[in-house]
Every structure is written in structure tokens, then in C-alpha cells.
Amino acid sequence: MTSSIEELIAGWDGEGVVSHYDAEHGAWMFIGVHSTRLGPACGGTRMRVYDTPADGLSDAMRLAAGMTFKCAVAGLPTGGGKAVLAVPELPVGADRQDLLHRYGDLVEMLRGTYRTGPDMNTNGPDMDVIGERTAYAFGRSSGNGGRGSSGPDTAVGVWHGIRAAVAHAAGSAELTDRTVLVQGVGGVGGELVELLVKDGARVAVSDLDGERVADLQQRFGVMAVPAGAVVDTDCDVYAPCATGAVLCAETIPQLRCRIVAGAANNQLATPADAARLRAAGILYAPDFVINAGGALHLIGLELLGWSDATLADRLAGIGTTLTEIFTHADAQGTTTEEAAEAVALVRLDGGPAGSRPAG
Ligand code: PPY
């Protein structure tokens, strides 16, 4: 069911969308500026092949709204945005550089209202190329004034979040003898595996890329779970770190975990899935809270001039914030997703820009 571009724009609660069609590459560029209430709209640029341009626009809008909540809950003085480059196929070489240059011109046109960074299928070297046309690209290499990949710090934030969730559900943050299943072991999931193993957890991994799994098995002796068996594998913590929409009416009844806490964006297929998890007795760490480590890294280090020590404190704060959200949800009888949204709304509607959200 695809909505038209007009329907999507008419139905969106964001501030605006910038669209551009790049005829040479047959690529659509969409920048969704969801909110600048707390500061410039920040969020990565996703490059993907979509069935229709409207699907790309819809993705940009949905993800931009998620960034507004993510930044607000993390206490960042920034708003939410996201961009999509909807390409007929993923470009490489000079074609890619050319497309990214023209995209950089579009970002520059917004004069800092929207500030970008890496996302699905874009990386640090891409930000270097975009950065040749605009100052508003986070995540460039250090030689180009950036602070490198945010993947490892995203993983540190998720690790703090997992400890907080385990403490809330089981009374102690101790991970020894707890089983954590990490689905997707790329840039973030792979780093998370390492942190969990060092912390004494029993770790199981799953990834469509067998080489990644074999590498982690060899380095850390982790267990491998076939992709088709992830959902009904017995574990204490299920950590989705790959694609979104893994929690839905079909998968939730099959889950055999106590906690869902992972790095993927948009893990719930629909808002009703938060209630399904709650009814199943599963503690869910809202994705836009637990995966804020990447935004803290990019915005904290590059825009706010934080020291490494401040960043480390703020990454640990993800655990504290989650504990507050879990406690609030228990007290109010709501889902953790609703409790997290309430924290974001307090800050967006009432909190002075630059302050941390009230618990
Ligand atoms: C995300 O966390 O989903 C992002 O998109 C990270 C990000 C944060 C700030 C600027 C660019 C990318």
C-alpha cells in the first residue's frame, strides 16, 4: 500500500521536505526536516533502492521524526531530520562521487537547518565527499575535520542499555551467565558482541553474512544462530542490530526472551507492537533511546566540542535514562515506548533548549 507523495506530505507533522530529482542518475533526493524546535535538524543520509520514490520519501519522514525523539530524549540541543537518496542502483566510483557532490550542494542550500551524517549504505568516506560541498556533514574522517565512525560508541550506548534492562528485569546488571542474542553483526553489532563477551555474557550471533559470523566465532567463541531461528531462540536479551520492523504481530508471540534491547532503528512494525511486547511480559528498550550513542558521538564531539570523558558520561546516561523510563512505565502502567515518548514531549513542549529532559 503506497501513498502518493502529496498524501505523504499532507499527512506529515514535520516542518518541511526538500526534494530534488537528479536526472543524470535517475535519483530522488529527499531531506525531511521534522523539527528544529530544539536546534538544527540532525540525522543521517540513507542511500537505498526503493520500489517507488514515495517509499523513499516515507522512509525519510518516518526516520526524521524518530531523530526528533532521539535527540530530545538524549538531551541534545538538536532537532530531527533524515535524508534519503533513492537510487536506481547503489552507485560506485565517479558516479557515486558526482551524486554525493550534488547532494552536498542541496544540504548546503539549507545553510545548516539540516545537518547530515552516515546512515544505511553511506559511510565516513561518503561524508568526506559530501563535505567537499558543505560544512554540514558529521562523521568525516579525522583528516577532514571529523571524528570518524560512530559505530563503536553506538555499541557502547547499547551495552549500557542492556545492562540497565537486565538490572530492571532481574535485579542486577551483572551479565555473567546471561545469554544475549545479537542479530546483525556489522559495524555496531560486531562491536557490541565484543563488549558483551568482555562483560562475561554468553553471546549468540546471527547474520546473513556468514563471514562475519565465522570471524566472531573464531575470535570470541560465540554461538551462531541461523537467520530463520532468531525469533524463537531462548535467550535473556534479544538485541536486534540490523533491519527494522522485526517486532510485529507474527514474531512477538514466538519470542523466548525477557528483554528486547538492540541498536536497530524502528524495531516496532506498528505502534501496537509495544503493547504486544508488554502483554507478553517482555521488557522493551525503545530503539530511539538505546541507540542514541551514534548521535551523541557525532553531535557531541563535532558540534558541541565534548571531551571523550563527557561523551563517555553521556553514553552511560543512556542506561540511566532507560532505568527512569522502565520505572515510569511500571508506575503508570504504560508501555516503555509511551514512557519514552512522554520524556521526549516534555522536553519538546516545555523544556528549555540545551537542558536534559526531566526524568
Ligand atoms: C541516527 O542515530 O539514526 C543518525 O542518523 C545519526 C546521526 C546523528 C546526527 C547527525 C547525523 C547522523
Boltz pocket constraint, residues with backbone or C-beta under 6 A from the ligand:
constraints:
  - pocket:
      binder: B
      contacts: [[A, 42], [A, 43], [A, 44], [A, 45], [A, 67], [A, 70], [A, 81], [A, 115], [A, 116], [A, 117], [A, 118], [A, 119], [A, 138], [A, 265], [A, 291], [A, 292], [A, 294], [A, 295], [A, 298], [A, 299]]
      max_distance: 6.0
